[in-house]
């Protein structure tokens, strides 16, 4: 999909922990779209993950939003991530993302 060229996604899962990194470069419109989708999914699901705005002061092309669930015993964070990826029209994740 075209959107996968604009937003790179990387999911990390460990025991009771899940994280989704959305790397969007230096595009304020993409950042707004990502944050809007996160808010929408939070309202739909009632879930409240930790949201981090990862900004590189050295490189403008490395900007990301990181979504994280701690102590996720039932792995419900994965459903949250799937909804976000679907709404952003991202159909695959990267093997390696900064």
C-alpha positions in Angstrom: 0.0 0.0 0.0 1.1 3.6 -0.6 0.6 4.5 3.1 3.4 2.0 4.0 5.9 4.2 2.2 4.8 7.2 4.3 4.5 5.5 7.7 6.8 2.7 8.8 5.3 0.4 11.5 7.1 -1.8 13.9 5.4 -4.0 16.6 7.3 -5.3 19.6 5.9 -7.9 21.9 7.3 -9.5 25.0 5.8 -11.1 28.0 3.0 -8.8 29.2 4.3 -5.9 27.1 3.4 -4.6 23.6 4.5 -1.6 21.7 3.8 -0.1 18.2 6.3 2.3 16.7 4.9 4.5 13.9 7.8 6.3 12.1 6.5 9.1 9.9 9.5 11.3 9.1 9.2 15.1 9.2 5.5 15.4 8.1 3.2 17.3 10.5 0.1 16.1 8.5 1.0 12.4 9.0 1.7 13.0 12.7 -1.7 14.6 13.1 -3.4 11.8 11.2 -1.7 9.2 13.5 -2.7 11.1 16.6 -6.3 11.5 15.4 -6.5 7.7 14.7 -5.1 6.9 18.1 -7.7 9.1 19.8 -10.4 7.5 17.7 -9.4 4.0 18.6 -9.0 5.0 22.3 -12.7 6.2 22.2 -13.8 3.0 20.4 -12.1 0.6 22.8 -11.9 2.5 26.0 -8.3 1.5 26.2 -5.6 4.0 27.4 -2.1 3.0 26.3 1.0 5.1 27.0 1.7 7.4 24.0 5.2 8.8 23.4 6.2 11.4 20.9 9.7 10.4 19.8 11.5 13.3 18.3 15.1 13.3 17.0 16.7 16.7 17.5 19.6 15.6 15.2 17.6 14.2 12.2 14.2 15.6 11.1 13.5 12.4 9.2 13.4 10.3 12.4 10.1 11.3 14.0 7.7 8.7 15.5 4.8 8.1 17.7 5.2 5.1 20.1 2.2 3.3 21.6 2.8 1.0 24.5 0.9 -1.3 26.8 2.5 -2.5 30.1 1.3 -5.5 32.1 -1.0 -6.6 29.2 -1.7 -10.1 30.5 -4.6 -10.8 28.0 -2.8 -9.3 25.0 -5.6 -6.9 24.2 -3.0 -4.3 23.0 -2.7 -6.3 19.8 -6.3 -5.7 18.9 -5.7 -2.0 19.6 -2.7 -2.0 17.3 -4.6 -3.8 14.5 -7.4 -1.2 14.6 -4.8 1.6 14.3 -3.0 -0.1 11.4 -6.2 -0.8 9.6 -7.4 2.8 9.9 -4.0 4.2 8.8 -4.2 1.7 5.8 -0.9 0.1 6.8 -0.9 -3.6 5.7 2.5 -4.7 6.9 5.2 -3.9 9.5 8.9 -3.4 8.9 11.5 -5.8 10.0 13.7 -3.0 11.3 12.7 0.5 12.2 14.8 3.1 14.0 
